[in-house]
Amino acid sequence: MRLLELRDPSARRNGVRTLHIGMVEPTEALERFFVASETAAVVPLPSFHGADGFDCGVLLSREAAVGLVHHGREACASARPVETIEAVRALPMRHN
């Protein structure tokens, strides 16, 4: 929800859509979290300081970032969009 507050997925300030959020089915599919542009990418890693967070990450160069942009486009093409607050609220909650 915070990401949607920061940027509207339908915004086109650079002429193209710059934010895509989707749910890949089936839910057993591996989760993918990364931020990528054509110049750099950041991939979060599990915390080195505890079991509950993702407070570490790897900064990737231009070549790897371009590959992640391509990967993200393919993943979003098959994903169910989750780009409104209502869509986020409709997601099933998993309790451990």
C-alpha positions, 0 to 999 in steps of 0.5 A: 500500500505504501508503494501505491501511496508513493507513486500512481501506477498509471502515471506517465511522467516520462512518457511511459509507465514506470511502475508495475505491481502484480500477483503471479499465480499460482501462489506457490511461485517464488516471490520476486522483489527488485527495483530496476531501471535501465541504469541500475537495480537493487535486489533486497536480501534477507536480513543479516541481523535477524529473521524478520526483515529484508534490510540488506540488498545488492546493487547491480550494474547496468547490464544486470539491471537491463536483464531485470527490467526484461524479467520484470516485464515478462513476469508482469505480463502473466501477473494479475495487476495489484495496482489499487488500494482496493486490489491490495485489500482484496489479497488473501492474508497469510498468518503464520 
